[in-house]
Amino acid sequence: MTCDRVQAELPLYAEGDLDDTATHAIDAHLAQCGDCQRALEGISESQRALKALRSVYVDADAMQAMRARVLERLASVQVEAARRARLFRRVAAGALAAAALVVTSSVTTLWITTPRNSAPLVNETRNDGTPPAATVDPGPILIKWVTNNPKVEVYLISKAQVGETRIG
Amino acid sequence: MELQNALPCMAWNTPEVADPDVLKAKAGDPEAFGRIMKAHQRQVYRTSIHLLGNHDDALDACQDAFVRLFRHIDRLDAGRPIEPWLYRITVNVCRDLAKRRRAYAAPPIMPPVPAEDGRARLHAREQARIVKAGLRTLTEHERVALVLRDIEGLSTQEVAKILGSKQVTVRTQICKARAKLRKYRDESTGGIE
C-alpha cells in the first residue's frame, strides 16, 4: 500500500472501523513507515480529545427548569387539542344540520301521480264462478321531483307491479 | 453543576416488557413523561450541545425535542428502546434550530492558534475548545455522523439507521470528519502537543 492510500484509511483504522484484510495491510505498512505512524498518532490524539467531550457539564437547575417548561407547553398543547376537538365537533354538527336543511329545502314538492282508472290491486275469484274481470294495466307511476332550482325538474317513471292473489 | 460521566448507550436491548412510563405517557400522564425526560435529558442535551455548540441553544433543543416526543408518543412502541427514536428527534430538532439561527453557517468559535504559539503543551480544556471549534468547521452531515459515532459511542450501523442513510455513506462522512478534525487540530496547535 502507498502512504497516500494508508493515510486516507487511517481515520477509520484508528477506531477499528476497517475489515480484517484492510487492517492487516495497514498494520504491515505502519510497521515500516514512520510518516504514517506519526499521522496515526495525530489522528489518535485528535480522537482522544473528541471523545473527552463525552463528559458534559450540565446545570441540574437548568435541566429542571427545562423539564418544567416542557410540561407547561404540554399542558397548553393538551388544552389546545381539547379545544380543537370541541371546535371540530361543533363544526361537524353545524355542517350536518346545514346539509339536512339543504336537502329538506331542495325537495320543495313531491307529487306522486298515478292513473285515475287504476285497477284493484287484488284480483279475486268471484263466488259465482265467473272469471274475474280483466286486469287493467294501471300504467306507469310518475314521480315529479321539483327542486328549488326552477330549471331542474326530475321525473321518475316506474312501471307499477300489480300483485295477484287468489282466495278460496 | 453535575458531571454527566455516564457512558452513552452503546447498544439498545429490546426490553422484555413494555416501559410502564411510556405506556402512562401515551395515556397523557405528565408525571410519567417527566420521568422519561429525566432519564433521557443527558442524552438529548449532550447531543444537542455538540451539534449546536452552545448551552442556550442546546437547552432550547432539549425542550423542543421532548415536546416533539410527546406529540408523537402514540407512534412509539413501548416495547422498543426509546433512545434511537430520541436521537432521531434530537438531530432533526437541532437541524431545524440551526436553520432558524444559521448556526451551522456561523464562523468557528475559536480561530486556530498560530503555529508558533502552539508549542506549549495544551491542557485538556484547551484541547476541548479546539475540538469544539473544529466540529463547527465540518459540514452538517459530517458533524452529526461524528457526534453520534465518536461522542455518543454508537456503531456505524446504529448511526446509519438513525439518520436513514446507508452505512457506506456514514462511514465516508465519519472518515472525512475525523481527517478534517485532525487537520484543524494540527493547524491550531502547530502539530505539537
Interface residues (C-beta under 8 A of the other chain):
Chain A: A8 E9 L10 P11 L12 A14 E15 D17 G42 I43 E45 S46 Q47 A49 L50 K51 A52 L53 R54 S55 V56 Y57 V58 D59 A60 A62 M63 M66 R67 R69 V70 L71 R73 L74 A75 V77 Q78
Chain B: M1 E2 L3 Q4 N5 L7 P8 G28 P30 F33 G34 M37 K38 Q41 R42 Y45 R46 I49 H50 H55 L59 C62 Q63 F66 V67 F70 R71 A124 Q127 A128 I130 V131 K132 L146 D150 I151 E152 G153 T156 R171 I174 C175 K176 A177 R178 A179 L181 R182 R185 D186 G191 E193
